[in-house]
Amino acid sequence: MIGWRARLGFLLPPGNPTVEPEVIAMAPSGVSVHFQRMVARGTPGAHAGQSERNRMMLENIDASIEMLALVKPDVIALAHTATSYGLGRDGEAGLVAHLQRQTGIRVVTAFGSVVKALQRLGVSRLALGAPYSAETTLQGKAHLETCGFHVVSFDNLKGVANIYDETAERAYRLARSVDVEDAEAVFLSGTGMPTIAVLEALEQDIGKPVLSSNAAMMWHALRAAGVRTPVAGYGRLLTLA
């Protein structure tokens, strides 16, 4: 990999406008990032039809990841947290194993990255905020608890017409609304909701770690590729080895 310390690949859902600029912003010098869209029909980012779109992405994921693997990244990240919620713990593990066999490349998921990040931060009790429907948010809560975490507070963002139209300001208010004294950290789920611009301010305001799907995914992908450069400005997690 002449000239690059690491090459990272990100497999994105169709229509998500958030992952690329957030990942590019967080990438340290010498790390190249590459993107491939998965295939799904319907209105990207809408609550209605989300389960069907998730299923279509999984049905076509082999062809999608094959295209991304052509750039030979060190790590491929599945940049869609809700996919893991629908699959459950065993289903997610099975998907990762299948994709790694197919490509010969290390594969991580956005949700798996959150698990690693919470473990690195020493967090067992957390607050969860998500831009999803109430049903999908409950799936996320259940998935976190299956992985050994205690979700002491949770809520879904109200008034969402389309996840991809949401703003970092709304993400900030969601984090503040779900934070409770018992929570050791706040997790903002969803790769499509802008978050990284407010993570640092949130941590300063509430005095505890705040992480998002995109921040956790970037941290995990970098570490999995052997890059341990601290990245400042996006919360405590990105500064940790």
C-alpha positions in Angstrom: 0.0 0.0 0.0 2.6 2.5 -1.2 2.0 6.0 0.0 -0.9 5.2 2.4 -0.9 4.1 6.0 -4.3 2.4 5.5 -7.1 2.1 3.1 -10.7 1.9 4.5 -13.8 0.8 2.7 -17.4 1.8 3.7 -20.5 0.0 2.5 -23.3 2.5 2.5 -27.1 2.3 2.2 -28.6 4.1 -0.9 -29.3 7.8 -0.4 -27.4 8.3 2.9 -25.7 11.8 2.5 -24.0 11.8 5.9 -21.4 9.0 6.1 -19.1 10.2 3.4 -18.4 13.8 4.7 -18.3 12.6 8.3 -15.8 9.8 7.6 -13.7 12.0 5.4 -13.6 14.7 8.1 -12.4 12.2 10.7 -9.8 10.4 8.6 -6.2 11.2 9.7 -3.5 12.0 7.3 -2.3 9.1 5.3 -5.7 7.2 5.5 -7.7 6.9 2.3 -11.5 6.2 2.4 -13.6 4.5 -0.3 -17.3 4.1 -0.6 -19.8 1.8 -2.3 -23.6 2.0 -2.1 -25.8 -1.0 -1.4 -29.0 -1.7 -3.4 -32.5 -1.1 -2.2 -35.7 0.3 -3.7 -38.0 2.8 -2.1 -37.6 6.1 -0.4 -34.1 6.3 1.3 -34.3 7.5 4.9 -38.1 7.1 5.3 -39.5 5.2 8.3 -42.0 3.6 6.1 -40.5 0.6 4.3 -37.3 0.6 6.3 -37.5 -3.2 7.1 -38.1 -4.0 3.4 -35.2 -1.8 2.3 -32.9 -3.4 4.9 -33.9 -6.8 3.5 -33.2 -5.8 -0.1 -29.7 -4.5 0.9 -28.9 -7.8 2.5 -30.2 -9.7 -0.5 -27.8 -7.8 -2.8 -24.9 -7.3 -0.4 -22.6 -9.9 -2.0 -22.5 -7.9 -5.3 -22.1 -4.6 -3.4 -19.2 -5.7 -1.3 -17.5 -7.3 -4.3 -17.3 -3.9 -5.9 -15.8 -2.3 -2.8 -13.3 -5.1 -2.4 -11.8 -4.3 -5.7 -9.9 -1.3 -4.2 -8.4 -3.7 -1.7 -9.1 -1.9 1.6 -7.5 -3.1 4.8 -10.9 -3.0 6.5 -14.5 -2.8 5.2 -17.2 -1.3 7.4 -20.9 -2.0 7.0 -22.2 1.6 7.6 -25.8 0.8 8.6 -26.6 0.3 12.2 -30.2 -0.8 11.8 -29.2 -3.8 9.7 -27.6 -5.3 12.8 -30.7 -4.5 14.9 -32.8 -6.5 12.5 -30.4 -9.4 12.3 -29.8 -9.8 16.0 -26.5 -10.9 17.5 -26.1 -14.3 15.9 -27.3 -13.0 12.5 -24.9 -10.1 12.6 -22.0 -12.4 13.4 -23.0 -14.8 10.6 -23.2 -12.0 8.1 -19.7 -10.7 9.1 -18.2 -14.2 8.8 -19.8 -14.7 5.4 -18.6 -11.3 4.0 -15.0 -12.0 5.3 -15.0 -15.4 3.6 -16.2 -13.9 0.4 -13.7 -11.0 0.3 -10.8 -12.2 2.3 -10.9 -8.7 4.0 -11.6 -7.8 7.6 -15.2 -6.7 7.9 -16.7 -4.7 10.8 -20.2 -3.3 11.3 -21.4 0.1 12.6 -23.1 -1.6 15.5 -20.2 -3.9 16.3 -18.0 -0.8 16.4 -20.3 0.7 19.0 -19.9 -2.4 21.1 -16.1 -2.2 20.9 -16.2 1.5 21.6 -18.4 1.2 24.7 -16.1 -1.6 26.0 -13.0 0.6 25.4 -14.7 3.4 27.3 -15.6 1.1 30.2 -19.3 1.8 29.8 -22.0 -0.6 30.9 -24.9 1.8 31.5 -25.9 4.1 28.7 -28.6 6.3 27.2 -29.7 5.6 23.6 -31.1 8.2 21.1 -32.1 7.3 17.6 -33.8 8.9 14.6 -35.7 5.7 13.8 -39.2 4.6 14.3 -40.2 3.5 17.9 -40.1 -0.1 16.7 -36.6 0.1 15.3 -35.4 2.0 18.3 -36.7 -0.8 20.6 -34.8 -3.3 18.4 -31.6 -1.3 19.0 -32.2 -1.3 22.7 -32.8 -5.0 22.8 -29.6 -5.6 20.7 -27.5 -3.5 23.1 -28.9 -5.4 26.0 -28.2 -8.8 24.3 -24.6 -7.6 24.1 -24.4 -7.1 27.9 -25.2 -3.3 28.2 -27.9 -1.8 30.3 -29.9 0.9 28.5 -31.1 3.1 31.3 -32.8 5.7 29.1 -33.9 5.7 25.4 -36.0 7.6 23.0 -36.5 8.1 19.3 -36.4 11.5 17.7 -39.8 12.9 17.2 -41.2 14.5 14.0 -38.8 12.7 11.6 -40.1 12.9 8.1 -36.8 11.5 6.7 -33.7 10.5 8.7 -31.5 11.9 6.0 -33.1 15.4 6.4 -32.1 15.6 10.1 -29.5 18.0 11.4 -26.7 18.0 14.0 -28.6 20.5 16.1 -31.5 18.0 16.4 -29.1 15.3 17.2 -27.7 17.5 20.0 -31.1 18.1 21.5 -31.9 14.3 21.3 -28.7 13.5 23.2 -29.6 16.0 25.9 -33.1 14.7 26.2 -32.1 11.0 26.7 -29.2 11.7 29.1 -29.9 10.8 32.7 -27.7 10.7 35.8 -27.4 6.9 35.8 -26.0 6.8 32.2 -22.3 6.5 31.9 -22.4 7.5 28.3 -24.8 8.6 25.5 -25.0 6.7 22.2 -26.6 8.4 19.2 -27.5 5.6 16.8 -27.9 5.9 13.0 -25.3 6.6 10.4 -27.6 8.9 8.5 -28.2 11.5 11.2 -25.4 14.1 11.3 -23.6 13.9 14.7 -19.9 14.5 14.6 -20.1 18.3 14.6 -21.8 18.2 18.1 -20.0 15.3 19.9 -17.3 17.5 21.4 -19.8 20.1 22.6 -22.1 17.4 24.1 -19.3 15.9 26.1 -18.3 19.3 27.5 -21.9 20.1 28.3 -22.9 16.8 30.0 -19.5 15.7 31.3 -19.6 12.1 30.0 -18.6 10.3 26.7 -21.0 10.8 23.8 -20.5 8.6 20.7 -22.3 8.1 17.5 -22.5 5.2 15.0 -20.2 7.1 12.5 -17.6 8.1 15.2 -17.5 4.5 16.6 -17.3 3.0 13.1 -14.4 5.2 12.1 -12.5 4.6 15.4 -12.9 0.8 15.1 -12.0 0.8 11.4 -8.8 2.8 12.0 -7.8 0.6 14.9 -8.6 -2.6 13.0 -6.3 -1.3 10.2 -3.5 -0.6 12.7 -3.9 3.2 12.8 -3.8 4.5 16.3 -3.4 8.2 15.6 -5.5 10.3 18.0 -8.1 12.4 16.1 -9.2 15.5 18.0 -12.5 17.4 17.8 -15.0 14.5 17.6 -15.3 13.4 21.2 -13.1 11.4 23.6 -13.4 8.1 21.7 -11.4 9.1 18.7 -8.4 10.2 20.9 -8.1 6.7 22.4 -5.8 3.9 21.1 
